[in-house]
Amino acid sequence: MKDFHFTIPQDVIFGKGSFERLPEILRKANCKNVFLISDPGLKKVGLVDRAAKIIQNADLQYTEFLELQPNPTVHNVTEAVKAFKASDAESIIALGGGGPMDVAKATGLLATYGGTVIDYVGLEKVSGSVVPMIAIPTTAGTGSEVTASSVITDSETNFKMSIISHYLIPQYALLDPDLIMTLPASIAAACGVDAFIHAMEAYLSKMGNPFTDAMAEKAMEMIGRSIRAFVASRDNEDAACDMMIGSNLAGVAFASALLGNIHAMSHPVSGFFGVAHGVANAILMPTIVEYNALADNGRYRKIYDYIALGKKSDDSFTSDMLVATLKKLNEDLGIPANLTAVGVTEDKLPEMVADAMKSGNILRNPRQSTSKDVEMLYRKAL
């Protein structure tokens, strides 16, 4: 067995209604002045105001920042850093999906050490602790509340840059399934498939180890049995709990094992065409799973058993059965069948391939991939 390192340096709090425990966590962190990063959509549905009320009723100071795009940009981070410094806040609350959490991590980093996002792109370029952060996910998908990465888009090049450092992992992750039980079906579907892909890619990653395998397998079990029921009815409490915990476990798994070609190739799809991250991942998933079959090391059968609801494999199992099941899952959840359907065009393929090859996830994919392989996969997904 190869050597590995595994770390979970945070407190994870789960429970229905646990959102109300926010003041308790802030006091534990010795914080009296907080800076909340969220997005306009969550302001519109009342979650931002609910957070503000909880914080202010506890006699704590509060500032909010909502100027985010779905795929947050360098400009969003720059403005957030300015606002954070002006607020004199002592900690950051990230309320939302991956976007607010990515901006919160980058804000905590730049507010502590200065510079720009570009200065820290890559692996472990952060020298120490950043501003304390509490992450409160409102989707079951990104797992960002427990991951070491912040993904920020360079608007000039459309390149999605990744800062990866364990110093970016939030000190606290507050998981309240109530917060995901009013999601629109389309968001629940895209985020849910994204969470499953996190677990699957971590499970297949060349950097996987027994700890990440355990997290990934449990995540696939919980998501696999509940994703369809949750998308069908978001007020299904048991399914919501499964999705919230499953997404979190998948995040823990890929924070250490990293991911693969699906994520490496989905970032350019989002960067150049504005496709939602989860949708881009889901569309690419069957094509890349088929490509990786040569290197599945016997794990596809177990993945199939987790996601093929009500079915179990036998000795007749083939990788084609998993590919077909993933295609059917996308169809059932309303995910488009190909990249053309979401506006991706061939003219950007050279740039997309180049950007995908810059991702460290390519190196962790179970099957080695050249730029020609990546271009072939994009064309097939089109």
C-alpha positions as a Markdown table, in Angstrom:
| # | Residue | x | y | z |
|---|---|---|---|---|
| 1 | Met | 0.0 | 0.0 | 0.0 |
| 2 | Lys | 1.3 | 3.5 | -0.9 |
| 3 | Asp | 2.0 | 6.1 | 1.7 |
| 4 | Phe | -0.7 | 8.8 | 2.2 |
| 5 | His | -1.7 | 11.7 | 4.4 |
| 6 | Phe | -5.3 | 12.4 | 5.5 |
| 7 | Thr | -6.6 | 15.4 | 7.5 |
| 8 | Ile | -10.0 | 16.6 | 8.6 |
| 9 | Pro | -9.2 | 19.8 | 10.6 |
| 10 | Gln | -12.7 | 21.1 | 11.4 |
| 11 | Asp | -15.9 | 20.8 | 13.3 |
| 12 | Val | -18.9 | 19.5 | 11.4 |
| 13 | Ile | -22.3 | 20.1 | 12.9 |
| 14 | Phe | -25.4 | 18.3 | 11.4 |
| 15 | Gly | -29.0 | 18.5 | 12.4 |
| 16 | Lys | -32.4 | 19.9 | 11.4 |
| 17 | Gly | -32.7 | 23.4 | 12.7 |
| 18 | Ser | -29.0 | 23.6 | 13.4 |
| 19 | Phe | -28.9 | 27.0 | 11.5 |
| 20 | Glu | -30.2 | 28.5 | 14.7 |
| 21 | Arg | -26.9 | 27.4 | 16.5 |
| 22 | Leu | -24.9 | 29.9 | 14.5 |
| 23 | Pro | -24.4 | 32.3 | 17.5 |
| 24 | Glu | -23.2 | 29.4 | 19.6 |
| 25 | Ile | -20.5 | 28.7 | 17.0 |
| 26 | Leu | -19.6 | 32.3 | 16.7 |
| 27 | Arg | -19.1 | 32.6 | 20.5 |
| 28 | Lys | -17.0 | 29.4 | 20.4 |
| 29 | Ala | -14.8 | 31.0 | 17.8 |
| 30 | Asn | -14.6 | 34.2 | 20.0 |
| 31 | Cys | -16.1 | 36.3 | 17.2 |
| 32 | Lys | -18.3 | 39.4 | 17.8 |
| 33 | Asn | -18.2 | 40.9 | 14.3 |
| 34 | Val | -19.0 | 38.8 | 11.3 |
| 35 | Phe | -18.9 | 39.2 | 7.5 |
| 36 | Leu | -21.5 | 37.2 | 5.6 |
| 37 | Ile | -20.9 | 36.2 | 2.0 |
| 38 | Ser | -23.9 | 34.9 | 0.1 |
| 39 | Asp | -25.7 | 35.7 | -3.2 |
| 40 | Pro | -28.7 | 37.6 | -4.4 |
| 41 | Gly | -30.8 | 34.5 | -4.9 |
| 42 | Leu | -30.5 | 33.5 | -1.3 |
| 43 | Lys | -31.3 | 37.1 | -0.3 |
| 44 | Lys | -34.5 | 36.9 | -2.5 |
| 45 | Val | -35.7 | 33.7 | -0.8 |
| 46 | Gly | -35.1 | 35.1 | 2.7 |
| 47 | Leu | -32.1 | 33.0 | 3.9 |
| 48 | Val | -29.8 | 35.9 | 4.1 |
| 49 | Asp | -32.2 | 37.9 | 6.2 |
| 50 | Arg | -32.8 | 34.9 | 8.4 |
| 51 | Ala | -29.1 | 34.7 | 9.0 |
| 52 | Ala | -28.9 | 38.4 | 9.8 |
| 53 | Lys | -31.7 | 38.1 | 12.3 |
| 54 | Ile | -30.1 | 35.1 | 14.1 |
| 55 | Ile | -26.8 | 37.0 | 14.3 |
| 56 | Gln | -28.2 | 40.3 | 15.3 |
| 57 | Asn | -30.5 | 38.8 | 18.0 |
| 58 | Ala | -27.4 | 37.4 | 19.6 |
| 59 | Asp | -26.0 | 41.0 | 19.9 |
| 60 | Leu | -23.3 | 40.4 | 17.3 |
| 61 | Gln | -22.2 | 42.8 | 14.6 |
| 62 | Tyr | -22.9 | 41.9 | 11.0 |
| 63 | Thr | -22.0 | 43.0 | 7.5 |
| 64 | Glu | -23.2 | 41.2 | 4.3 |
| 65 | Phe | -21.7 | 40.9 | 0.8 |
| 66 | Leu | -23.8 | 39.6 | -2.0 |
| 67 | Glu | -22.1 | 40.8 | -5.2 |
| 68 | Leu | -21.4 | 37.4 | -6.7 |
| 69 | Gln | -21.8 | 35.8 | -10.1 |
| 70 | Pro | -22.7 | 32.1 | -10.4 |
| 71 | Asn | -19.1 | 31.3 | -11.5 |
| 72 | Pro | -17.4 | 33.9 | -9.2 |
| 73 | Thr | -14.7 | 36.1 | -10.7 |
| 74 | Val | -11.5 | 37.8 | -9.6 |
| 75 | His | -13.4 | 41.1 | -9.5 |
| 76 | Asn | -16.0 | 39.5 | -7.1 |
| 77 | Val | -13.1 | 38.6 | -4.8 |
| 78 | Thr | -11.4 | 42.0 | -5.0 |
| 79 | Glu | -14.7 | 43.7 | -4.0 |
| 80 | Ala | -15.3 | 41.3 | -1.2 |
| 81 | Val | -11.8 | 41.9 | 0.2 |
| 82 | Lys | -12.4 | 45.6 | 0.2 |
| 83 | Ala | -15.8 | 45.2 | 1.9 |
| 84 | Phe | -14.3 | 42.8 | 4.5 |
| 85 | Lys | -11.5 | 45.1 | 5.4 |
| 86 | Ala | -13.9 | 48.1 | 5.8 |
| 87 | Ser | -16.2 | 46.0 | 8.1 |
| 88 | Asp | -13.4 | 45.3 | 10.6 |
| 89 | Ala | -15.0 | 41.8 | 10.9 |
| 90 | Glu | -13.2 | 39.0 | 12.7 |
| 91 | Ser | -14.6 | 36.0 | 10.8 |
| 92 | Ile | -16.4 | 35.1 | 7.6 |
| 93 | Ile | -19.7 | 33.2 | 7.2 |
| 94 | Ala | -20.2 | 31.6 | 3.8 |
| 95 | Leu | -23.9 | 30.9 | 3.1 |
| 96 | Gly | -24.8 | 29.2 | -0.1 |
| 97 | Gly | -23.4 | 26.8 | -2.6 |
| 98 | Gly | -19.9 | 26.6 | -4.1 |
| 99 | Gly | -19.8 | 30.2 | -5.3 |
| 100 | Pro | -20.1 | 32.0 | -1.9 |
| 101 | Met | -17.7 | 29.5 | -0.4 |
| 102 | Asp | -15.1 | 29.9 | -3.1 |
| 103 | Val | -15.2 | 33.7 | -2.7 |
| 104 | Ala | -15.2 | 33.4 | 1.1 |
| 105 | Lys | -12.0 | 31.3 | 1.1 |
| 106 | Ala | -10.3 | 33.6 | -1.4 |
| 107 | Thr | -11.4 | 36.7 | 0.7 |
| 108 | Gly | -10.0 | 35.2 | 3.9 |
| 109 | Leu | -6.7 | 34.4 | 2.1 |
| 110 | Leu | -6.2 | 37.8 | 0.5 |
| 111 | Ala | -7.4 | 39.8 | 3.5 |
| 112 | Thr | -4.7 | 38.0 | 5.5 |
| 113 | Tyr | -1.7 | 37.9 | 3.2 |
| 114 | Gly | -2.5 | 40.4 | 0.4 |
| 115 | Gly | -1.7 | 40.0 | -3.3 |
| 116 | Thr | -4.1 | 38.7 | -5.9 |
| 117 | Val | -5.9 | 35.4 | -6.6 |
| 118 | Ile | -3.3 | 34.6 | -9.3 |
| 119 | Asp | -0.5 | 34.7 | -6.7 |
| 120 | Tyr | -1.9 | 31.6 | -5.0 |
| 121 | Val | -3.2 | 29.4 | -7.9 |
| 122 | Gly | -2.0 | 25.8 | -7.6 |
| 123 | Leu | -1.2 | 23.5 | -4.7 |
| 124 | Glu | -0.3 | 24.6 | -1.2 |
| 125 | Lys | 0.9 | 28.2 | -1.9 |
| 126 | Val | -0.7 | 29.5 | 1.3 |
| 127 | Ser | 1.8 | 29.9 | 4.1 |
| 128 | Gly | -0.5 | 29.7 | 7.1 |
| 129 | Ser | -4.0 | 30.2 | 8.6 |
| 130 | Val | -6.4 | 32.6 | 7.1 |
| 131 | Val | -9.5 | 34.5 | 8.5 |
| 132 | Pro | -11.7 | 32.0 | 10.4 |
| 133 | Met | -14.6 | 30.8 | 8.4 |
| 134 | Ile | -18.0 | 29.1 | 9.1 |
| 135 | Ala | -19.5 | 27.4 | 6.0 |
| 136 | Ile | -23.2 | 26.8 | 5.8 |
| 137 | Pro | -24.2 | 25.0 | 2.6 |
| 138 | Thr | -27.6 | 25.6 | 1.0 |
| 139 | Thr | -27.2 | 23.0 | -1.7 |
| 140 | Ala | -26.3 | 19.3 | -1.5 |
| 141 | Gly | -23.6 | 19.2 | -4.1 |
| 142 | Thr | -20.4 | 21.1 | -3.9 |
| 143 | Gly | -19.0 | 19.8 | -0.6 |
| 144 | Ser | -17.1 | 23.1 | -0.4 |
| 145 | Glu | -17.7 | 23.4 | 3.3 |
| 146 | Val | -15.1 | 20.7 | 3.8 |
| 147 | Thr | -12.7 | 21.1 | 0.9 |
| 148 | Ala | -9.3 | 22.7 | 0.5 |
| 149 | Ser | -10.0 | 24.5 | -2.8 |
| 150 | Ser | -11.3 | 27.9 | -4.0 |
| 151 | Val | -12.2 | 28.1 | -7.7 |
| 152 | Ile | -12.3 | 31.6 | -9.2 |
| 153 | Thr | -12.8 | 32.6 | -12.8 |
| 154 | Asp | -10.5 | 35.0 | -14.7 |
| 155 | Ser | -13.0 | 37.0 | -16.8 |
| 156 | Glu | -10.3 | 38.0 | -19.3 |
| 157 | Thr | -9.3 | 34.4 | -20.2 |
| 158 | Asn | -12.4 | 32.5 | -19.0 |
| 159 | Phe | -10.0 | 30.2 | -17.1 |
| 160 | Lys | -11.3 | 28.8 | -13.8 |
| 161 | Met | -8.3 | 29.1 | -11.5 |
| 162 | Ser | -8.0 | 26.7 | -8.5 |
| 163 | Ile | -6.3 | 27.6 | -5.2 |
| 164 | Ile | -5.7 | 24.5 | -3.2 |
| 165 | Ser | -4.5 | 24.6 | 0.4 |
| 166 | His | -5.7 | 22.9 | 3.6 |
| 167 | Tyr | -5.4 | 26.3 | 5.2 |
| 168 | Leu | -8.6 | 27.2 | 3.3 |
| 169 | Ile | -10.8 | 24.6 | 4.9 |
| 170 | Pro | -13.4 | 26.3 | 7.0 |
| 171 | Gln | -13.1 | 25.8 | 10.8 |
| 172 | Tyr | -16.8 | 25.0 | 11.1 |
| 173 | Ala | -19.3 | 23.4 | 8.7 |
| 174 | Leu | -22.9 | 23.7 | 9.7 |
| 175 | Leu | -25.2 | 21.2 | 7.9 |
| 176 | Asp | -28.9 | 21.9 | 8.2 |
| 177 | Pro | -31.0 | 19.8 | 5.9 |
| 178 | Asp | -33.9 | 22.3 | 6.3 |
| 179 | Leu | -31.9 | 24.7 | 4.1 |
| 180 | Ile | -32.0 | 22.5 | 1.0 |
| 181 | Met | -35.6 | 21.4 | 1.3 |
| 182 | Thr | -36.9 | 24.3 | -0.8 |
| 183 | Leu | -34.5 | 24.0 | -3.7 |
| 184 | Pro | -35.9 | 24.0 | -7.2 |
| 185 | Ala | -35.8 | 20.6 | -8.8 |
| 186 | Ser | -33.3 | 21.6 | -11.4 |
| 187 | Ile | -30.8 | 22.8 | -8.9 |
| 188 | Ala | -31.3 | 19.8 | -6.7 |
| 189 | Ala | -30.6 | 17.6 | -9.7 |
| 190 | Ala | -27.5 | 19.3 | -10.9 |
| 191 | Cys | -26.0 | 19.6 | -7.4 |
| 192 | Gly | -26.9 | 16.1 | -6.5 |
| 193 | Val | -25.2 | 14.6 | -9.5 |
| 194 | Asp | -22.2 | 16.8 | -8.9 |
| 195 | Ala | -22.0 | 15.4 | -5.4 |
| 196 | Phe | -22.1 | 11.8 | -6.7 |
| 197 | Ile | -19.4 | 12.6 | -9.2 |
| 198 | His | -17.2 | 14.0 | -6.4 |
| 199 | Ala | -17.5 | 10.7 | -4.6 |
| 200 | Met | -17.0 | 8.6 | -7.7 |
| 201 | Glu | -14.0 | 10.5 | -9.0 |
| 202 | Ala | -12.4 | 10.4 | -5.5 |
| 203 | Tyr | -13.0 | 6.7 | -5.4 |
| 204 | Leu | -11.3 | 6.2 | -8.8 |
| 205 | Ser | -8.5 | 8.7 | -8.2 |
| 206 | Lys | -4.9 | 7.7 | -8.3 |
| 207 | Met | -4.5 | 9.6 | -5.1 |
| 208 | Gly | -7.2 | 7.6 | -3.2 |
| 209 | Asn | -6.5 | 5.8 | 0.0 |
| 210 | Pro | -8.5 | 3.7 | 2.5 |
| 211 | Phe | -9.8 | 6.8 | 4.3 |
| 212 | Thr | -11.0 | 8.5 | 1.2 |
| 213 | Asp | -12.4 | 5.2 | -0.1 |
| 214 | Ala | -14.5 | 4.9 | 3.0 |
| 215 | Met | -15.9 | 8.4 | 2.7 |
| 216 | Ala | -16.5 | 8.0 | -1.0 |
| 217 | Glu | -18.3 | 4.7 | -0.7 |
| 218 | Lys | -20.6 | 5.9 | 2.1 |
| 219 | Ala | -21.3 | 9.1 | 0.1 |
| 220 | Met | -22.2 | 7.1 | -3.0 |
| 221 | Glu | -24.4 | 4.8 | -0.9 |
| 222 | Met | -26.4 | 7.7 | 0.6 |
| 223 | Ile | -26.7 | 9.8 | -2.6 |
| 224 | Gly | -27.4 | 6.8 | -4.8 |
| 225 | Arg | -30.4 | 5.7 | -2.7 |
| 226 | Ser | -31.8 | 9.2 | -2.3 |
| 227 | Ile | -31.0 | 11.5 | -5.2 |
| 228 | Arg | -34.1 | 10.5 | -7.3 |
| 229 | Ala | -36.4 | 10.8 | -4.3 |
| 230 | Phe | -35.0 | 14.1 | -3.3 |
| 231 | Val | -35.3 | 15.6 | -6.8 |
| 232 | Ala | -38.8 | 14.3 | -7.0 |
| 233 | Ser | -39.8 | 15.8 | -3.7 |
| 234 | Arg | -37.4 | 18.2 | -1.9 |
| 235 | Asp | -39.5 | 18.1 | 1.3 |
| 236 | Asn | -38.6 | 14.4 | 1.7 |
| 237 | Glu | -36.8 | 14.7 | 5.0 |
| 238 | Asp | -34.9 | 11.4 | 4.9 |
| 239 | Ala | -33.7 | 12.0 | 1.4 |
| 240 | Ala | -32.7 | 15.6 | 2.2 |
| 241 | Cys | -30.6 | 14.3 | 5.1 |
| 242 | Asp | -29.0 | 11.6 | 3.0 |
| 243 | Met | -28.1 | 14.2 | 0.3 |
| 244 | Met | -26.7 | 16.7 | 2.8 |
| 245 | Ile | -24.5 | 14.2 | 4.6 |
| 246 | Gly | -23.6 | 12.4 | 1.3 |
| 247 | Ser | -22.4 | 15.6 | -0.3 |
| 248 | Asn | -20.4 | 16.4 | 2.8 |
| 249 | Leu | -18.7 | 13.0 | 2.9 |
| 250 | Ala | -17.9 | 13.3 | -0.8 |
| 251 | Gly | -16.3 | 16.6 | -0.1 |
| 252 | Val | -14.1 | 15.1 | 2.6 |
| 253 | Ala | -13.1 | 12.3 | 0.1 |
| 254 | Phe | -12.1 | 14.5 | -2.8 |
| 255 | Ala | -10.4 | 17.1 | -0.6 |
| 256 | Ser | -7.6 | 14.5 | -0.2 |
| 257 | Ala | -8.0 | 12.2 | -3.2 |
| 258 | Leu | -8.8 | 15.0 | -5.7 |
| 259 | Leu | -10.8 | 14.3 | -8.8 |
| 260 | Gly | -10.4 | 13.4 | -12.5 |
| 261 | Asn | -11.2 | 14.2 | -16.1 |
| 262 | Ile | -14.9 | 15.1 | -15.4 |
| 263 | His | -14.0 | 18.1 | -13.3 |
| 264 | Ala | -10.9 | 19.0 | -15.3 |
| 265 | Met | -13.1 | 19.2 | -18.4 |
| 266 | Ser | -16.2 | 20.8 | -16.9 |
| 267 | His | -14.4 | 23.9 | -15.7 |
| 268 | Pro | -13.7 | 25.2 | -19.2 |
| 269 | Val | -17.3 | 24.4 | -20.2 |
| 270 | Ser | -18.4 | 26.7 | -17.3 |
| 271 | Gly | -15.7 | 29.3 | -17.9 |
| 272 | Phe | -16.3 | 29.8 | -21.7 |
| 273 | Phe | -20.1 | 29.2 | -21.9 |
| 274 | Gly | -21.4 | 29.9 | -18.4 |
| 275 | Val | -22.9 | 26.4 | -18.0 |
| 276 | Ala | -23.7 | 25.6 | -14.3 |
| 277 | His | -20.9 | 23.5 | -12.8 |
| 278 | Gly | -23.1 | 20.6 | -11.8 |
| 279 | Val | -24.8 | 20.5 | -15.2 |
| 280 | Ala | -21.4 | 20.5 | -17.1 |
| 281 | Asn | -20.2 | 17.7 | -14.9 |
| 282 | Ala | -23.3 | 15.6 | -15.3 |
| 283 | Ile | -23.3 | 15.9 | -19.1 |
| 284 | Leu | -19.6 | 14.9 | -19.3 |
| 285 | Met | -20.0 | 12.0 | -16.8 |
| 286 | Pro | -21.2 | 9.1 | -19.0 |
| 287 | Thr | -18.6 | 9.9 | -21.8 |
| 288 | Ile | -15.7 | 10.0 | -19.4 |
| 289 | Val | -16.8 | 7.0 | -17.3 |
| 290 | Glu | -16.9 | 5.0 | -20.6 |
| 291 | Tyr | -13.4 | 6.2 | -21.5 |
| 292 | Asn | -12.1 | 5.3 | -18.0 |
| 293 | Ala | -13.5 | 1.8 | -18.1 |
| 294 | Leu | -10.1 | 0.3 | -19.1 |
| 295 | Ala | -8.7 | 1.5 | -15.7 |
| 296 | Asp | -11.7 | 0.9 | -13.4 |
| 297 | Asn | -9.7 | -1.7 | -11.3 |
| 298 | Gly | -12.9 | -3.6 | -10.6 |
| 299 | Arg | -14.6 | -0.6 | -8.9 |
| 300 | Tyr | -17.3 | 0.1 | -11.6 |
| 301 | Arg | -19.3 | -2.8 | -10.3 |
| 302 | Lys | -19.5 | -1.3 | -6.8 |
| 303 | Ile | -20.4 | 2.1 | -8.2 |
| 304 | Tyr | -23.1 | 0.5 | -10.2 |
| 305 | Asp | -24.6 | -1.1 | -7.1 |
| 306 | Tyr | -24.8 | 2.2 | -5.4 |
| 307 | Ile | -26.4 | 4.2 | -8.2 |
| 308 | Ala | -28.6 | 1.6 | -10.0 |
| 309 | Leu | -31.5 | 1.9 | -7.5 |
| 310 | Gly | -33.2 | -1.4 | -6.9 |
| 311 | Lys | -30.7 | -3.4 | -8.9 |
| 312 | Lys | -27.7 | -5.4 | -8.0 |
| 313 | Ser | -24.9 | -6.6 | -10.3 |
| 314 | Asp | -23.9 | -10.2 | -10.9 |
| 315 | Asp | -21.0 | -11.9 | -12.7 |
| 316 | Ser | -22.5 | -10.7 | -16.0 |
| 317 | Phe | -21.7 | -7.0 | -15.1 |
| 318 | Thr | -20.0 | -4.9 | -17.7 |
| 319 | Ser | -18.9 | -1.3 | -17.7 |
| 320 | Asp | -21.5 | -0.5 | -20.3 |
| 321 | Met | -24.2 | -1.2 | -17.6 |
| 322 | Leu | -22.8 | 1.6 | -15.5 |
| 323 | Val | -22.6 | 4.0 | -18.4 |
| 324 | Ala | -26.2 | 3.2 | -19.4 |
| 325 | Thr | -27.4 | 3.8 | -15.8 |
| 326 | Leu | -25.6 | 7.1 | -15.6 |
| 327 | Lys | -27.2 | 8.2 | -18.9 |
| 328 | Lys | -30.6 | 7.2 | -17.6 |
| 329 | Leu | -30.0 | 9.0 | -14.3 |
| 330 | Asn | -29.3 | 12.2 | -16.2 |
| 331 | Glu | -32.4 | 11.7 | -18.3 |
| 332 | Asp | -34.6 | 11.0 | -15.3 |
| 333 | Leu | -33.3 | 14.2 | -13.5 |
| 334 | Gly | -33.8 | 16.4 | -16.5 |
| 335 | Ile | -30.1 | 16.9 | -17.3 |
| 336 | Pro | -29.4 | 17.7 | -21.0 |
| 337 | Ala | -28.0 | 14.8 | -23.0 |
| 338 | Asn | -25.0 | 16.6 | -24.6 |
| 339 | Leu | -22.9 | 19.8 | -24.5 |
| 340 | Thr | -24.5 | 21.1 | -27.7 |
| 341 | Ala | -27.8 | 21.3 | -25.9 |
| 342 | Val | -26.4 | 23.8 | -23.4 |
| 343 | Gly | -24.8 | 26.0 | -26.0 |
| 344 | Val | -21.2 | 24.7 | -26.2 |
| 345 | Thr | -19.7 | 25.1 | -29.7 |
| 346 | Glu | -16.7 | 23.6 | -31.4 |
| 347 | Asp | -14.9 | 26.9 | -32.0 |
| 348 | Lys | -13.7 | 27.1 | -28.4 |
| 349 | Leu | -12.4 | 23.5 | -28.3 |
| 350 | Pro | -8.7 | 24.3 | -28.6 |
| 351 | Glu | -8.8 | 26.7 | -25.7 |
| 352 | Met | -11.0 | 24.4 | -23.6 |
| 353 | Val | -8.6 | 21.5 | -24.2 |
| 354 | Ala | -5.6 | 23.7 | -23.2 |
| 355 | Asp | -7.3 | 24.8 | -20.0 |
| 356 | Ala | -8.5 | 21.3 | -19.1 |
| 357 | Met | -4.9 | 20.1 | -19.4 |
| 358 | Lys | -3.8 | 22.7 | -16.9 |
| 359 | Ser | -5.9 | 21.0 | -14.2 |
| 360 | Gly | -4.1 | 18.8 | -11.7 |
| 361 | Asn | -7.1 | 16.6 | -11.8 |
| 362 | Ile | -6.0 | 15.2 | -15.2 |
| 363 | Leu | -3.0 | 13.6 | -13.5 |
| 364 | Arg | -5.3 | 11.9 | -10.9 |
| 365 | Asn | -7.7 | 10.4 | -13.5 |
| 366 | Pro | -7.4 | 6.6 | -13.5 |
| 367 | Arg | -6.7 | 6.5 | -17.2 |
| 368 | Gln | -3.8 | 8.6 | -18.5 |
| 369 | Ser | -5.0 | 11.3 | -20.9 |
| 370 | Thr | -3.3 | 13.5 | -23.5 |
| 371 | Ser | -4.7 | 16.6 | -25.1 |
| 372 | Lys | -5.8 | 14.5 | -28.0 |
| 373 | Asp | -7.8 | 12.3 | -25.7 |
| 374 | Val | -9.4 | 15.3 | -24.0 |
| 375 | Glu | -10.4 | 16.8 | -27.4 |
| 376 | Met | -11.9 | 13.5 | -28.4 |
| 377 | Leu | -13.9 | 13.3 | -25.2 |
| 378 | Tyr | -15.2 | 16.9 | -25.7 |
| 379 | Arg | -16.2 | 16.1 | -29.3 |
| 380 | Lys | -18.0 | 12.9 | -28.2 |
| 381 | Ala | -19.8 | 14.9 | -25.4 |
| 382 | Leu | -20.9 | 17.5 | -28.0 |
